[in-house]
């Protein structure tokens, strides 16, 4: 593999590890995660059905 290939592979590995670490450590909850609809649906329709009781601030 060329040098650029190794750099891209390293960056993708670092991104994957950071994503897994954030998910496993209970990282900050995104406001769009409070809705049952997917992010794409929220962007195009503006709908948000709250996923959890007690949450009052949808995206």
ZADO-507320 format. One record per residue (C-alpha): residue number from 1; residue in three letters; x, y, z. Coordinates in nm, 3 decimals, padded with zeros to 5 digits. Layout:
BEGIN
@pos NUM&code ala&east X&north Y&up Z .
...
! end
This chain:
BEGIN
@pos 1&code unk&east 00.000&north 00.000&up 00.000 .
@pos 2&code unk&east 00.126&north 00.349&up -00.077 .
@pos 3&code unk&east 00.200&north 00.611&up 00.184 .
@pos 4&code unk&east -00.130&north 00.791&up 00.119 .
@pos 5&code unk&east -00.318&north 00.465&up 00.160 .
@pos 6&code unk&east -00.160&north 00.408&up 00.501 .
@pos 7&code unk&east -00.249&north 00.761&up 00.608 .
@pos 8&code unk&east -00.613&north 00.716&up 00.503 .
@pos 9&code unk&east -00.630&north 00.376&up 00.674 .
@pos 10&code unk&east -00.488&north 00.526&up 00.994 .
@pos 11&code unk&east -00.734&north 00.815&up 00.989 .
@pos 12&code unk&east -01.030&north 00.581&up 00.933 .
@pos 13&code unk&east -00.912&north 00.358&up 01.218 .
@pos 14&code unk&east -00.879&north 00.658&up 01.450 .
@pos 15&code unk&east -01.228&north 00.777&up 01.354 .
@pos 16&code unk&east -01.376&north 00.432&up 01.416 .
@pos 17&code unk&east -01.208&north 00.403&up 01.757 .
@pos 18&code unk&east -01.321&north 00.753&up 01.857 .
@pos 19&code unk&east -01.679&north 00.675&up 01.757 .
@pos 20&code unk&east -01.682&north 00.347&up 01.952 .
@pos 21&code unk&east -01.524&north 00.513&up 02.257 .
@pos 22&code unk&east -01.781&north 00.796&up 02.250 .
@pos 23&code unk&east -02.071&north 00.551&up 02.226 .
@pos 24&code unk&east -01.941&north 00.322&up 02.502 .
@pos 25&code unk&east -01.846&north 00.596&up 02.747 .
@pos 26&code unk&east -02.188&north 00.761&up 02.735 .
@pos 27&code unk&east -02.065&north 01.070&up 02.558 .
@pos 28&code unk&east -02.277&north 01.381&up 02.514 .
@pos 29&code unk&east -02.625&north 01.313&up 02.377 .
@pos 30&code unk&east -02.705&north 01.493&up 02.054 .
@pos 31&code unk&east -03.034&north 01.684&up 02.040 .
@pos 32&code unk&east -03.140&north 01.500&up 01.726 .
@pos 33&code unk&east -03.114&north 01.170&up 01.915 .
@pos 34&code unk&east -03.415&north 01.266&up 02.129 .
@pos 35&code unk&east -03.649&north 01.207&up 01.832 .
@pos 36&code unk&east -03.782&north 00.874&up 01.709 .
@pos 37&code unk&east -03.752&north 00.982&up 01.345 .
@pos 38&code unk&east -03.424&north 00.955&up 01.159 .
@pos 39&code unk&east -03.208&north 01.263&up 01.114 .
@pos 40&code unk&east -03.290&north 01.274&up 00.741 .
@pos 41&code unk&east -03.664&north 01.274&up 00.819 .
@pos 42&code unk&east -03.614&north 01.551&up 01.074 .
@pos 43&code unk&east -03.424&north 01.765&up 00.822 .
@pos 44&code unk&east -03.683&north 01.737&up 00.544 .
@pos 45&code unk&east -04.010&north 01.732&up 00.744 .
@pos 46&code unk&east -03.924&north 01.895&up 01.076 .
@pos 47&code unk&east -04.110&north 01.618&up 01.266 .
@pos 48&code unk&east -03.992&north 01.509&up 01.607 .
@pos 49&code unk&east -04.168&north 01.255&up 01.827 .
@pos 50&code unk&east -03.981&north 01.248&up 02.157 .
@pos 51&code unk&east -03.818&north 00.913&up 02.229 .
@pos 52&code unk&east -03.792&north 00.953&up 02.608 .
@pos 53&code unk&east -04.041&north 01.080&up 02.863 .
@pos 54&code unk&east -03.942&north 01.392&up 03.050 .
@pos 55&code unk&east -03.736&north 01.537&up 02.765 .
@pos 56&code unk&east -03.875&north 01.873&up 02.660 .
@pos 57&code unk&east -03.632&north 02.003&up 02.401 .
@pos 58&code unk&east -03.654&north 01.831&up 02.062 .
@pos 59&code unk&east -03.421&north 01.931&up 01.784 .
! end
